[in-house]
Amino acid sequence: MQEVTAELFSTLLTLLFIAIPLGIFIWFITALILFLKTPKDAPKRPKYRTNLIIASIFFGILAGLFLLLICLLMYGVAHM
């Protein structure tokens, strides 16, 4: 039972720290490229703009959490 729990915990940590941020980053880059490559008079442009705004919000949250983690790690190392 312990091996199953350890494997599940390892998988969840991999998803949390690698897969989700990588997915958000790829989504942001894709949304940005689609928005920039679409002509200004295309009917799909408002949809792409909305998608870009949502992806930007998630990417900003991710970047903020990453900066917070770096600051906490620096603070911890400084007070060792």
Secondary structure, DSSP 4 states (H G I P E B T S, - for coil): -HHHHHHHHHHHHHIIIIIHHHHHHHHHHHHHHHHHHS-TT-TTHHHHHHHHHHHHHHHHHHHHHHHHHHHHHHHHHHT-
